[in-house]
Amino acid sequence: MTNEEVLKAVFPLLEGVDLASCMVVCKQWRDIAQDDYFWKCLCAKRWPSICKRPDPPTVTYYKLFQTFYRHKNHQTFLPPRLCFDDLEFYMDIWSDDKLIFSEVVPGPVLQAGIKIPPPGICDRLKYHLEGDEYKMTIPVEPRCKVPLSQTVSVSVLVGRKDTNKVACIINKSLFDYIDRTAYRALAFDYLTISPHHPFIPSIRAWVSLLFIDEGTESVVDVFGIELDFCDAANSREQVLWLLDVLDWK
């Protein structure tokens, strides 16, 4: 059996949390684990009747499972000591050594997000942007062309206006995964947590370039940027709590 055949035989036997963990192992595992058939099987185990509907759901079965699983495993956090009004985000994107995007984004702007998705985006990305889950996005205006044939990297810092301190969220990470089914290019880095919180596990921060497909493999038309901490934070309060425990300098 080939590698792919083995994975396709094993993945249906996994629980949702384990299947989701497989998606971050490598690109091949992620591509296979994203098959909505696996997630439909998991939904059928937990909520059999949902798979009996004559029409498919407007979102993927993966999104259905993710949403209901999160609700069931909701964590209680202490009230955050930060607010978005106190924060500024410094975002820089390079193509090779050329700076192609550089903005200081006020916290309230990042929190407000993209209100109206532009015309021409795919349904899957539209559902993602309009979904109920918490997300932080900014529009890229004017839209920019990003050449994926080159090395594209991103850095994100966050500053506190109340203390004038800065923390690193992402440090020159590469957009080395392109999800053309969802029209997103993704980069991640591990957060540097303050030594005052030694028991917080490794947590990843993700940045996504949101783009419109123009029929070319080498260049994407970017209309927005998304920042998220979906491994550990799925609400405004959780994001602020996570930012508060960063290693501020």
C-alpha positions as CSV (number, residue, x, y, z in Angstrom):
1,M,0.0,0.0,0.0
2,T,1.1,3.5,-0.7
3,N,1.5,6.2,2.0
4,E,-1.7,7.8,0.9
5,E,-3.6,4.5,0.9
6,V,-2.5,3.8,4.5
7,L,-3.5,7.3,5.7
8,K,-6.9,7.0,4.0
9,A,-7.4,3.6,5.7
10,V,-6.4,4.9,9.2
11,F,-8.0,8.4,9.3
12,P,-11.6,7.1,9.4
13,L,-10.7,5.3,12.6
14,L,-9.6,8.5,14.4
15,E,-11.6,10.8,16.7
16,G,-12.1,14.4,15.6
17,V,-9.4,15.8,17.9
18,D,-6.8,13.3,16.6
19,L,-7.8,13.9,12.9
20,A,-7.5,17.6,13.4
21,S,-4.0,17.0,14.9
22,C,-3.0,15.1,11.8
23,M,-3.8,18.2,9.7
24,V,-0.8,20.0,11.1
25,V,1.8,17.2,10.5
26,C,2.6,18.1,6.9
27,K,1.0,19.2,3.7
28,Q,0.2,15.6,2.5
29,W,-1.6,14.7,5.8
30,R,-3.5,18.0,5.8
31,D,-4.7,17.6,2.2
32,I,-6.0,14.1,3.0
33,A,-7.4,14.9,6.4
34,Q,-9.4,17.8,4.8
35,D,-11.5,15.4,2.8
36,D,-15.0,16.2,4.0
37,Y,-15.9,12.5,3.8
38,F,-14.0,11.8,7.0
39,W,-15.7,14.7,8.8
40,K,-19.1,13.6,7.6
41,C,-18.4,10.2,9.1
42,L,-17.5,11.8,12.5
43,C,-20.7,14.0,12.3
44,A,-22.7,10.8,11.6
45,K,-21.3,9.2,14.7
46,R,-22.2,12.1,17.0
47,W,-25.3,13.5,15.3
48,P,-26.6,10.8,12.9
49,S,-29.7,12.7,11.8
50,I,-27.8,15.6,10.4
51,C,-26.4,13.4,7.6
52,K,-29.9,12.4,6.6
53,R,-30.9,15.8,5.2
54,P,-31.8,15.8,1.5
55,D,-29.7,18.9,0.9
56,P,-26.0,19.2,2.0
57,P,-25.2,21.8,4.7
58,T,-24.2,25.3,3.6
59,V,-20.9,24.8,5.4
60,T,-18.5,21.8,5.4
61,Y,-18.9,18.9,7.8
62,Y,-15.5,19.8,9.1
63,K,-16.8,23.2,10.1
64,L,-20.0,21.7,11.6
65,F,-17.9,19.3,13.8
66,Q,-15.4,22.1,14.7
67,T,-18.2,24.4,15.8
68,F,-20.1,22.0,18.0
69,Y,-17.0,20.4,19.4
70,R,-15.7,23.9,20.5
71,H,-19.0,24.7,22.1
72,K,-18.9,21.5,24.1
73,N,-15.4,22.1,25.3
74,H,-15.7,25.8,26.1
75,Q,-13.1,27.0,28.6
76,T,-13.7,29.6,31.2
77,F,-11.1,32.4,31.2
78,L,-10.6,35.2,33.7
79,P,-11.7,38.6,32.5
80,P,-8.9,40.0,30.2
81,R,-6.8,42.9,31.5
82,L,-6.2,44.2,28.0
83,C,-8.6,45.7,25.5
84,F,-8.2,46.2,21.8
85,D,-8.2,50.0,22.2
86,D,-4.8,49.6,24.0
87,L,-3.2,47.6,21.1
88,E,-1.6,48.3,17.8
89,F,-0.5,45.5,15.4
90,Y,2.5,46.0,13.1
91,M,2.3,43.8,10.0
92,D,5.0,43.5,7.3
93,I,5.0,41.1,4.3
94,W,8.0,40.5,2.1
95,S,8.3,38.9,-1.3
96,D,12.0,37.7,-1.3
97,D,13.7,40.8,0.1
98,K,11.1,43.3,-1.3
99,L,8.6,44.8,1.2
100,I,5.1,44.5,-0.4
101,F,2.9,45.3,2.6
102,S,3.6,47.3,5.7
103,E,0.8,48.7,8.0
104,V,0.2,49.8,11.6
105,V,-3.2,48.4,12.3
106,P,-5.1,49.8,15.3
107,G,-6.6,47.1,17.6
108,P,-10.3,48.2,17.0
109,V,-9.7,48.0,13.2
110,L,-8.4,44.4,13.4
111,Q,-11.3,43.5,15.8
112,A,-13.9,45.1,13.4
113,G,-12.7,42.9,10.5
114,I,-13.9,42.8,6.9
115,K,-17.5,43.8,7.0
116,I,-18.5,43.0,3.4
117,P,-16.5,40.4,1.5
118,P,-15.6,41.5,-2.0
119,P,-17.4,40.1,-5.0
120,G,-15.8,37.1,-6.8
121,I,-14.6,35.2,-3.7
122,C,-15.3,31.5,-3.5
123,D,-18.3,30.3,-1.4
124,R,-16.1,28.4,1.1
125,L,-14.1,31.6,1.9
126,K,-17.3,33.6,2.0
127,Y,-18.9,31.2,4.6
128,H,-15.7,31.4,6.6
129,L,-15.7,35.2,6.7
130,E,-19.4,35.4,7.5
131,G,-19.4,32.6,10.1
132,D,-20.1,33.0,13.8
133,E,-16.6,31.9,15.0
134,Y,-14.3,34.7,16.2
135,K,-11.8,36.0,13.7
136,M,-9.6,39.1,13.2
137,T,-9.3,40.4,9.6
138,I,-8.3,43.5,7.8
139,P,-9.0,44.5,4.2
140,V,-6.0,45.1,1.9
141,E,-6.8,48.3,0.0
142,P,-5.9,48.6,-2.7
143,R,-5.6,44.8,-3.3
144,C,-2.1,43.6,-4.0
145,K,-0.7,40.9,-6.2
146,V,1.5,38.4,-4.4
147,P,3.9,36.2,-6.4
148,L,3.9,32.7,-4.9
149,S,6.8,31.7,-7.1
150,Q,8.9,33.8,-4.8
151,T,9.6,33.4,-1.1
152,V,6.8,35.3,0.7
153,S,7.2,35.9,4.5
154,V,5.4,37.8,7.2
155,S,6.1,39.4,10.6
156,V,3.6,40.6,13.1
157,L,4.3,42.5,16.3
158,V,1.8,43.9,18.8
159,G,2.3,47.1,20.8
160,R,0.7,48.2,24.0
161,K,-0.1,51.9,24.1
162,D,-0.6,51.8,27.9
163,T,2.9,50.6,28.7
164,N,4.7,51.3,25.4
165,K,5.9,47.7,25.3
166,V,6.1,45.4,22.2
167,A,5.7,41.6,21.8
168,C,6.3,39.4,18.8
169,I,3.5,37.3,17.4
170,I,5.1,36.0,14.2
171,N,8.7,36.5,13.2
172,K,9.5,36.3,9.4
173,S,7.5,33.1,8.9
174,L,6.9,31.7,5.4
175,F,3.6,31.3,3.6
176,D,4.5,27.7,2.8
177,Y,1.0,26.3,2.6
178,I,-1.5,27.4,-0.1
179,D,-5.0,26.1,0.4
180,R,-6.6,26.6,-3.0
181,T,-9.9,25.1,-1.9
182,A,-10.4,27.9,0.6
183,Y,-8.3,30.5,-1.2
184,R,-5.9,31.2,1.7
185,A,-2.1,31.2,2.0
186,L,-1.0,30.3,5.5
187,A,2.0,31.0,7.7
188,F,2.5,30.3,11.4
189,D,4.9,30.8,14.3
190,Y,4.9,29.7,18.0
191,L,4.1,32.5,20.4
192,T,6.8,33.5,22.9
193,I,5.0,33.3,26.3
194,S,6.3,35.3,29.3
195,P,8.5,33.2,31.7
196,H,6.0,34.2,34.4
197,H,3.6,31.7,32.9
198,P,5.7,28.5,32.6
199,F,2.8,26.1,32.4
200,I,1.2,27.5,29.3
201,P,1.9,25.0,26.4
202,S,3.2,26.0,23.0
203,I,0.6,27.9,21.0
204,R,0.7,28.8,17.4
205,A,-0.3,32.1,15.8
206,W,-1.5,31.9,12.2
207,V,-1.6,34.6,9.5
208,S,-3.6,34.0,6.3
209,L,-3.6,35.9,3.0
210,L,-7.1,35.9,1.7
211,F,-7.2,35.9,-2.1
212,I,-9.3,35.7,-5.2
213,D,-8.4,33.1,-7.8
214,E,-7.5,34.7,-11.1
215,G,-6.7,31.4,-12.8
216,T,-2.9,31.6,-12.4
217,E,-0.8,29.4,-10.1
218,S,2.1,31.8,-9.6
219,V,0.3,35.0,-8.5
220,V,-2.7,35.6,-6.2
221,D,-4.9,38.7,-5.8
222,V,-4.9,39.4,-2.0
223,F,-7.9,41.3,-0.6
224,G,-7.5,40.7,3.1
225,I,-5.3,39.4,5.9
226,E,-6.5,37.2,8.8
227,L,-4.7,36.8,12.2
228,D,-5.9,34.0,14.5
229,F,-4.9,31.8,17.4
230,C,-7.4,29.0,16.7
231,D,-5.3,26.5,18.6
232,A,-6.2,28.1,21.9
233,A,-8.4,31.2,21.5
234,N,-11.8,31.3,19.8
235,S,-13.3,34.5,21.3
236,R,-12.4,38.1,21.9
237,E,-11.8,37.5,25.6
238,Q,-9.6,34.5,24.9
239,V,-7.5,36.4,22.4
240,L,-7.0,39.3,24.8
241,W,-6.0,36.9,27.6
242,L,-3.5,35.2,25.3
243,L,-2.0,38.5,24.2
244,D,-1.7,39.5,27.8
245,V,0.6,36.6,28.7
246,L,3.1,37.2,25.8
247,D,6.7,38.1,26.6
248,W,6.4,41.9,26.4
249,K,9.6,43.9,26.1
